[in-house]
């Protein structure tokens, strides 16, 4: 199978056998997955959407591997920017097992409800454009990976860490070989173009429907107790020296919850939340002299803050008055 000459792939070698691949969701620098290579064996941690499949297979070839070298496909959770392409990738990688959180396994085996939920958020037309066609993964190739389970890849060992807060079906992957953690959405989102100021920017994706601030704090405690040197974020890229980011993420989770509670009784609550979240981000970034105008910040964060407002609005509806 030859590489398509016109296909442009943004693949970044981060050392330690870790490669970050832009999955080209909407724009460059929004979403990534990670290709781990060790002793001729490969694993994808997160896999983008079905539309990302040609990029992932090209990344393999650029590392001198074919699809049979892929031992594991590991979505950190089953939201479609992380797992939407799992079925297509598994079909292309016949020797791979799918490692997934026990709460998410059934959605990989039968993605119908997953698709219905995403269509409710995005609408059918936008869903199709963003995520393509979901494919089921054969049940016999799915491994439910609980907290603390370990899996060998070449000479390294990967460990799954149960990390609810963003979603109850979320785990992170600890990789002692790089002293890093593949964090999915648990360690927030931090976009490169917004990290040019005095301090880095990170925010919690409170996407519908399982935002849980207390569980999220506990998950961050678990991750930081491992003393990682680097975090591999799906949104977006490697972040070293994670301690200040962990502190900022905790602060923003608290502030997001407060912003939501303050608007609990408002009419058009979701719209009010979206506006407040965007202004919260703009204020922080301008204070840090990020180099972007308010309009540029809005362009980068528009989709995220709309989804965050939906998630916080749902969370408010679950709280006891």
C-alpha positions in Angstrom: 0.0 0.0 0.0 1.7 3.2 -1.1 1.5 6.6 0.6 -0.8 9.1 -1.0 1.6 11.9 -2.2 -0.9 14.7 -1.5 -1.5 13.7 2.1 0.0 16.1 4.5 0.7 14.7 8.0 1.7 16.7 11.0 3.7 14.1 13.0 5.9 15.2 15.8 8.6 13.0 17.4 8.6 13.8 21.1 11.3 11.3 22.1 11.0 8.2 24.2 9.3 6.4 21.3 6.3 8.8 21.5 4.9 10.6 18.4 2.1 13.2 18.4 -0.1 13.1 15.3 -2.5 15.9 14.5 -5.8 14.2 13.6 -7.0 17.3 11.6 -10.3 17.8 13.4 -11.6 21.1 12.1 -8.2 22.9 12.3 -4.6 22.2 12.9 -3.6 22.0 16.6 -7.1 21.1 17.9 -6.9 17.4 18.4 -4.2 14.8 18.3 -3.5 11.1 19.0 -0.2 9.4 20.0 1.7 6.7 18.3 4.0 4.7 20.6 6.7 2.6 19.0 8.9 0.2 21.0 10.9 -2.8 19.6 8.8 -2.9 16.4 5.5 -2.9 18.2 3.1 0.0 18.0 0.1 1.4 19.9 -2.2 4.3 19.2 -3.5 6.2 22.2 -6.6 7.9 21.1 -7.3 7.7 17.4 -9.3 10.7 16.2 -12.3 10.2 14.0 -13.0 7.8 11.1 -11.8 10.7 8.8 -8.4 10.5 10.5 -7.6 6.9 9.4 -5.5 7.8 6.4 -3.4 10.0 8.6 -2.8 7.3 11.2 -1.8 4.7 8.6 0.5 7.2 6.9 2.1 7.9 10.3 2.8 4.2 10.7 4.5 4.0 7.3 6.7 7.0 8.1 7.9 5.1 11.2 8.7 2.1 8.9 5.8 0.0 10.2 2.8 -1.6 8.7 -0.7 -2.1 10.2 0.2 -5.5 11.6 2.7 -3.9 14.0 -0.1 -2.3 15.9 -0.7 -4.2 19.1 -3.1 -1.9 20.8 -5.6 0.8 20.0 -6.4 2.7 23.3 -9.0 5.4 23.3 -8.8 7.2 26.6 -12.6 7.5 26.6 -15.4 7.1 24.0 -16.0 10.7 23.1 -15.8 10.8 19.3 -12.8 13.1 18.9 -10.9 10.4 20.8 -12.6 7.2 19.8 -14.7 7.9 16.7 -12.1 6.2 14.5 -11.5 3.2 16.7 -13.7 0.8 14.6 -12.1 1.9 11.3 -8.6 1.6 12.8 -9.2 -1.8 14.3 -10.5 -3.0 10.9 -7.2 -1.9 9.3 -5.0 -3.3 12.1 -5.9 -7.0 12.2 -3.5 -7.9 15.0 -4.6 -5.1 17.4 -6.6 -5.4 20.6 -8.8 -2.4 21.7 -8.1 -1.4 25.3 -11.0 0.6 26.7 -12.5 1.7 30.0 -15.1 -0.9 31.2 -17.8 1.7 31.1 -17.0 2.4 27.5 -16.5 -1.1 26.1 -20.2 -1.6 25.1 -20.1 1.6 23.1 -17.2 0.4 21.0 -18.9 -2.9 20.4 -22.2 -1.3 19.5 -21.7 2.5 18.7 -25.4 3.2 17.9 -26.2 5.0 21.2 -22.9 6.8 21.0 -23.8 8.1 17.6 -27.3 9.1 18.7 -25.9 11.1 21.6 -23.3 12.9 19.5 -26.0 13.7 16.9 -28.1 15.3 19.6 -25.1 17.6 20.5 -23.9 18.4 16.9 -26.9 17.7 14.7 -26.8 14.9 12.0 -25.2 16.9 9.2 -22.4 18.4 11.3 -21.9 15.0 13.0 -21.3 13.3 9.6 -18.9 16.1 8.5 -16.9 16.0 11.7 -16.8 12.3 12.6 -17.6 10.2 9.5 -19.1 6.8 9.8 -18.7 4.9 13.1 -17.8 1.2 12.9 -18.4 -1.5 15.5 -15.4 -3.3 17.0 -15.8 -7.1 17.3 -16.4 -8.0 20.9 -13.7 -10.6 21.0 -11.1 -7.9 20.2 -12.2 -5.6 23.0 -10.4 -5.7 26.3 -12.0 -3.9 29.3 -9.1 -2.3 31.2 -9.7 -1.5 34.8 -7.8 0.8 37.1 -4.2 -0.3 37.5 -4.0 -2.9 34.7 -0.7 -3.2 32.9 0.0 -4.0 29.3 3.4 -4.7 27.6 4.4 -2.9 24.5 7.9 -3.9 23.3 10.2 -3.3 26.4 7.8 -0.9 28.0 4.8 -1.3 30.3 1.7 0.8 30.1 -0.7 1.2 33.0 -4.4 2.3 32.9 -5.5 4.8 35.6 -9.2 5.3 36.2 -9.8 9.1 36.0 -13.5 10.3 36.1 -14.4 13.9 36.2 -14.6 14.8 32.5 -16.3 11.4 31.9 -17.0 8.3 34.0 -15.7 6.2 31.1 -12.2 7.9 31.1 -8.8 6.4 31.9 -5.3 7.8 31.4 -2.3 5.8 30.4 0.9 6.0 32.6 4.1 5.4 30.6 7.1 5.0 33.0 9.4 4.8 30.0 8.8 8.5 29.2 7.8 9.4 32.8 4.7 10.7 31.1 0.9 10.3 31.2 -1.4 10.2 28.2 -4.2 12.3 29.6 -7.1 12.4 27.1 -9.2 15.2 28.5 -8.5 14.7 32.2 -5.5 17.1 32.2 -7.5 19.7 30.3 -7.0 21.3 26.9 -4.1 23.7 26.1 -3.8 25.0 22.6 -0.3 26.0 21.3 -1.4 29.3 19.8 -2.7 30.5 23.2 0.5 29.6 25.1 2.7 32.4 24.0 2.2 34.7 27.0 3.7 34.9 30.5 2.0 31.7 31.6 0.4 28.8 29.8 -3.3 28.5 29.4 -5.3 25.3 30.2 -9.0 24.8 30.7 -11.3 21.9 31.7 -13.4 20.4 28.9 -16.8 20.2 30.6 -18.4 18.6 27.5 -21.8 16.9 28.1 -22.8 15.0 30.1 -20.6 13.7 33.0 -18.8 16.7 34.5 -18.0 16.0 38.1 -15.7 18.5 39.8 -15.0 16.5 43.0 -14.2 13.3 41.0 -12.0 15.4 38.7 -10.0 16.8 41.7 -9.4 13.2 42.9 -8.3 12.2 39.4 -5.8 15.0 39.2 -4.5 13.9 42.6 -3.9 10.4 41.3 -2.0 11.6 38.2 0.2 14.1 40.1 1.0 11.5 42.8 3.0 9.7 40.0 5.3 12.7 39.7 5.2 12.8 35.9 7.6 14.9 34.0 5.3 15.4 31.0 1.7 15.2 30.1 0.6 14.1 26.6 -2.7 16.0 26.0 -5.1 15.1 23.2 -5.9 18.8 22.9 -3.0 19.5 22.3 0.5 18.1 22.5 3.1 17.5 25.2 3.2 19.7 28.3 6.3 19.5 30.5 6.6 20.7 34.1 2.9 20.0 34.7 2.6 21.2 38.3 1.6 24.8 37.5 -0.8 23.6 34.9 -2.4 21.2 37.4 -2.9 24.1 39.8 -4.5 26.3 37.1 -6.7 23.4 36.0 -8.0 23.0 39.5 -8.6 26.7 39.8 -10.6 26.8 36.5 -12.7 23.7 37.4 -13.7 25.6 40.6 -14.4 28.8 38.8 -16.4 27.1 36.1 -18.6 25.5 38.7 -19.0 28.8 40.4 -19.9 30.5 37.1 -22.5 27.8 36.5 -24.1 28.1 40.0 -24.3 31.9 39.7 -26.5 31.5 36.6 -28.6 28.6 37.8 -31.8 30.5 37.9 -31.3 32.5 34.7 -33.4 32.2 31.6 -31.4 31.1 28.5 -28.9 29.8 31.0 -26.8 27.9 28.5 -26.2 31.0 26.4 -25.3 33.0 29.5 -22.9 30.3 30.5 -21.2 30.3 27.1 -20.7 34.0 27.2 -19.3 33.9 30.7 -16.9 31.1 29.9 -15.6 32.8 26.9 -15.1 36.1 28.8 -13.3 34.1 31.6 -10.8 32.8 29.0 -10.3 36.1 27.3 -9.7 37.8 30.7 -7.0 35.3 31.7 -5.3 35.3 28.3 -5.2 39.1 28.0 -3.8 39.3 31.6 -1.1 36.9 30.5 -0.3 38.9 27.4 -0.9 36.0 25.1 -0.4 37.9 21.9 -3.9 37.3 20.6 -6.8 39.7 20.3 -10.2 39.0 21.9 -11.6 38.1 18.4 -8.7 35.7 17.8 -9.3 34.0 21.1 -13.0 33.7 20.3 -12.2 32.0 17.0 -9.9 29.4 18.7 -12.3 28.7 21.6 -15.8 29.1 20.1 -16.6 25.4 19.8 -15.0 24.5 23.1 -16.9 27.1 25.1 -20.2 26.2 23.4 -19.7 22.5 24.4 -18.5 23.5 27.9 -21.7 25.5 28.4 -23.8 22.6 27.4 -22.0 20.3 29.9 -22.2 22.8 32.7 -25.9 23.4 32.0 -26.6 19.7 32.2 -24.5 19.4 35.4 -26.6 22.2 37.0 -29.8 20.2 36.1 -28.4 17.3 38.2 -27.7 19.2 41.3 -30.0 19.1 44.3 -31.6 22.6 44.9 
